[in-house]
Amino acid sequence: MNPPRIGACPTCRKSSSLEAGNPWRPFCSERCKLIDLGAWASGRYSIPVVESDEAEPRPSQDDQ
């Protein structure tokens, strides 16, 4: 039998079970999961986007 997988909760850094039996994984609790969701909703976290230059025409299939 494999030992249980344990990781750090992304919110509070406490030990958290990464097994399927933890309904909040990778978080340790519903509270930590909701704190993280609130941070995404408020814009505290974001995924960086590479801006493309819209003025630059893209090559079409006919040009290739």
C-alpha positions as CSV (number, residue, x, y, z in Angstrom):
1,M,0.0,0.0,0.0
2,N,1.3,3.5,-0.9
3,P,1.8,6.1,1.8
4,P,-0.7,8.9,1.8
5,R,0.3,11.9,-0.3
6,I,0.7,15.1,1.7
7,G,1.4,18.6,0.4
8,A,1.3,22.1,1.7
9,C,-2.0,24.0,1.5
10,P,-1.5,26.8,-1.1
11,T,-3.3,29.3,1.3
12,C,-2.0,28.6,4.8
13,R,0.9,26.2,4.1
14,K,-0.3,23.6,6.6
15,S,-0.1,19.9,5.7
16,S,-2.9,18.8,3.5
17,S,-3.9,15.4,2.1
18,L,-3.7,15.2,-1.7
19,E,-5.7,12.0,-1.7
20,A,-9.2,11.7,-3.4
21,G,-10.8,11.6,0.0
22,N,-10.0,15.3,0.7
23,P,-12.9,17.2,-0.9
24,W,-10.9,20.5,-0.8
25,R,-7.6,19.2,-2.2
26,P,-5.0,20.7,-2.6
27,F,-6.4,22.9,0.2
28,C,-6.6,21.8,3.8
29,S,-10.1,23.1,4.4
30,E,-13.1,24.8,2.7
31,R,-12.1,28.1,4.3
32,C,-8.7,28.0,2.6
33,K,-10.3,27.1,-0.7
34,L,-12.8,30.0,-0.5
35,I,-10.0,32.4,0.4
36,D,-8.1,31.4,-2.7
37,L,-11.3,31.7,-4.8
38,G,-11.9,35.2,-3.4
39,A,-8.3,36.2,-4.4
40,W,-8.9,35.1,-8.0
41,A,-12.3,36.9,-8.1
42,S,-10.9,40.2,-6.8
43,G,-8.1,40.1,-9.4
44,R,-5.3,39.6,-6.8
45,Y,-4.1,36.7,-8.9
46,S,-3.9,36.8,-12.7
47,I,-2.5,34.8,-15.6
48,P,0.0,36.9,-17.6
49,V,-1.0,37.5,-21.2
50,V,1.3,38.3,-24.0
51,E,-0.1,41.1,-26.0
52,S,-0.1,40.7,-29.7
53,D,0.4,43.6,-32.1
54,E,-3.0,43.9,-33.7
55,A,-1.7,46.3,-36.3
56,E,0.5,43.6,-37.7
57,P,-1.3,41.5,-40.4
58,R,-1.2,37.8,-39.9
59,P,-0.1,35.7,-42.9
60,S,-3.1,33.9,-44.5
61,Q,-3.1,30.3,-45.9
62,D,-2.7,31.7,-49.4
63,D,0.5,33.5,-48.5
64,Q,2.3,30.4,-47.5
